[in-house]
Amino acid sequence: MSSRLHIVIRRHFSNYYDYHKSASCYDIEKNKPIEELKVLDAGCGTGNYLQVLHNCGVRRMYAIELNKSMINECMKKNQSLIESKVLQITQGNLLSDRLPFDDEAFDCIMLNQVIHHLETESSITSGFTNTRKVLQQFYRCLNNDKCSVVLINFCAIEQVLSGLWFSQFIPQASAQACKRLPKKDYMKKMLEDCKFEDVRSERICEIHVKEDVYYDLKGINDFAWRAGHSTFALAPPDELKHALHTVNAMIATSPQYVADFINHHKHIQSEIGSSHTFFGYKLQKN
Ligand SMILES: C[S@@+](CC[C@H](N)C(=O)[O-])C[C@H]1O[C@@H](n2cnc3c(N)ncnc32)[C@H](O)[C@@H]1O
């Protein structure tokens, strides 16, 4: 069931920043032409995925985002899609009791790198109630006609702790970040608890930012670079200061030392991946 969708979406996520490589479409084998599928990008940010979806042939796109400045950027990037009524953007909070969409409004909903924003440091003890609430709303908003799908991409705890090259330099911040992330098995359980069926996941090895920028260790000195990795925001000032000092000392050691460090981390990344994408289906009840 839906194997083509599975392959296509994996390819889509694997080419996060190489939009031209993203091929094909969200064909979910329900005899609906691609241009009739309704797709919601939840927490769309500046809309990285919307252009990809459009290139794939999707013509009924919806996006919801909390942050006004993200929406403004997204609108700038996608002005023609908005004008041609292919795309509707809503400013809204995914944590509201009822999302501003009708029951069964979409064929596909994606939530990409948003979970850690929804959760707090007490999420592990509270059972990730925010994510559960959002998943319940997604289930309500997915249609019941043959098969619809939710796609959740997030970094698992081990991927944050061992996969990110800088985590070892900001251990307190990394530990805090992990408190906001469900374990992989728990994500599956939550989707199943929220009635999604045939839940499966894919390990995504590609990183979510441009690789040359991510592996430019000097970047850690730059506020804008650090802003691209939300874990840094959780680092106490002393920890950040110490991290900068240690990384700069490492850079000063020798280019070979840095190259070995980077290769080591690329190897780890290829072993454990940098994120997981979960797929959960809402199937038609006979
Ligand atoms: C890391 S960005 C990911 C953006 C986009 N999904 C992507 O993959 O390029 C997380 C986004 O989720 C948004 N966000 C966080 N909490 C939200 C909420 N409660 N409701 C709606 N959007 C939210 C943030 O404003 C931010 O734009």
The ligand as a Tripos MOL2 file, in Angstrom:
@<TRIPOS>MOLECULE
LIG
   27    29     1     0     0
SMALL
NO_CHARGES

@<TRIPOS>ATOM
      1 C1         12.9540   24.6200   12.2270 C.3       1 LIG1
      2 S1         11.6680   25.5250   11.4990 S.3       1 LIG1
      3 C2         11.1680   24.4140   10.2070 C.3       1 LIG1
      4 C3         10.4970   25.1330    9.0670 C.3       1 LIG1
      5 C4         10.0450   24.2580    7.9050 C.3       1 LIG1
      6 N1          9.0900   23.2610    8.3170 N.3       1 LIG1
      7 C5         11.2140   23.6220    7.2140 C.2       1 LIG1
      8 O1         11.4130   22.4110    7.3750 O.co2     1 LIG1
      9 O2         11.9320   24.3260    6.5030 O.co2     1 LIG1
     10 C6         10.3230   25.3760   12.6660 C.3       1 LIG1
     11 C7          9.1460   26.2700   12.3360 C.3       1 LIG1
     12 O3          8.0270   25.9050   13.1530 O.3       1 LIG1
     13 C8          7.3540   27.1000   13.5050 C.3       1 LIG1
     14 N2          6.5590   26.8720   14.7120 N.ar      1 LIG1
     15 C9          7.0340   26.6400   15.9510 C.ar      1 LIG1
     16 N3          6.0110   26.4800   16.8150 N.ar      1 LIG1
     17 C10         4.8760   26.6200   16.1110 C.ar      1 LIG1
     18 C11         3.4950   26.5690   16.4520 C.ar      1 LIG1
     19 N4          3.1030   26.3460   17.7120 N.pl3     1 LIG1
     20 N5          2.5780   26.7570   15.4770 N.ar      1 LIG1
     21 C12         2.9700   26.9990   14.1990 C.ar      1 LIG1
     22 N6          4.2640   27.0570   13.8140 N.ar      1 LIG1
     23 C13         5.2160   26.8640   14.7610 C.ar      1 LIG1
     24 C14         8.4960   28.0720   13.7350 C.3       1 LIG1
     25 O4          8.0490   29.4100   13.7240 O.3       1 LIG1
     26 C15         9.4260   27.7240   12.5930 C.3       1 LIG1
     27 O5          9.1410   28.4700   11.4430 O.3       1 LIG1
@<TRIPOS>BOND
     1     1     2 1
     2     2     3 1
     3     2    10 1
     4     3     4 1
     5     4     5 1
     6     5     6 1
     7     5     7 1
     8     7     8 2
     9     7     9 1
    10    10    11 1
    11    11    12 1
    12    11    26 1
    13    12    13 1
    14    13    14 1
    15    13    24 1
    16    14    15 ar
    17    14    23 ar
    18    15    16 ar
    19    16    17 ar
    20    17    18 ar
    21    17    23 ar
    22    18    19 1
    23    18    20 ar
    24    20    21 ar
    25    21    22 ar
    26    22    23 ar
    27    24    25 1
    28    24    26 1
    29    26    27 1
@<TRIPOS>SUBSTRUCTURE
     1 LIG1         1 GROUP 0 **** ****
